[in-house]
Amino acid sequence: MTSVTAVAQPAGLVRRLAASAYEALVLAALLLLVEFALLPMVTPTDRGPADALRDASQPIPYLMSRPARAVSAALFFGVCGAYCVGLWSGGRRTLPMKTWRIALRSRGGARVSLQAAMLRYCACWIGPALAIAGYVALAPSRHGRWALALAAVNYAWASVDRDGQYLQDRIAATRLVTVPRDS
């Protein structure tokens, strides 16, 4: 197994974006499993979703209550956080990071601490949080769709950062580096 040292090369932007897209697929699969576990909580007891779908003359009800949506969102945030923080800290890597030969390291080249991994995970939500806030602010004027561009803030930061790192890496004092091929 190859170790990543302080002299490791920074991972290129294309490699990092490809790993991010792959990571999104892995997280989507994980969140589908979580949502499947939540099904009993979101299905009304008096009329199941199959009954609603069979009766085409009736509108399909939105099955999640407001409290269920809040629990679902908190659970999604927690599950994604446990996955990311657990695999980023201590030198571990996610499957997409292994596939694209990327490792997360501190600026000095050391393994990432649990605190730095948690800070990086929270910083990853800056762009999506701005997008949600922008959508809520712009939706009444019917321009909410433009707020979705704010979701890319973390990635667009790499184009102006002096080292080409993402915003979350700058905040958490981490960097993504390329892992050499095993010999």
C-alpha positions, 0 to 999 in steps of 0.5 A: 500500500502506498503512503501519501507524504507531504510532497504529494502532488495536488490532485487536478481539478478534473480528477477532483470533479470526477471523484465528486460526481462519483461520490454523489452517486455513492451518497445518492445510493446511501440516501435511498437506503435511508429513505427506504428505512423512513417509509413507515414514517411517511406513509399515511395509515388511512390510505397507502400510496398504492391506493392513491395511485390506483385512484387516478381521479384524485390528486396524489397526496404529498406523503411526508408531513412537515415533521417527517421532512425535518427528521428526514433532512436531519437524518440525511445530514447526519448520515452523509456526515458520518460517511464523509467524516468517518472516511476522511479522518485518520487517512481513510478514503472513500471508494471514489477517492480510491478509484480516482487515486485521491487522498485528503491530507492536511496542508502539512501532509499529515492525516486529517484529524476528526475535527478537521474532517468535521469542519470540512464537511460543514464547509461543504454545505456553504454552497448548498446553504447559499443556494437554498437561502437564495431560492427562498429569497428569490422564489416570490419574484419567480427568479429562484432558479438562478439561486441554484448557481450558488450551489457551485460556490465551493467548486467555483472557488477553485478557479480563484484560489491560489492553490486551486483548492476547493473552499472547504479545503481552504477553510479546513486547512486540508488539500486533496492530493494524488496518490501514486499507483501501487507498484 
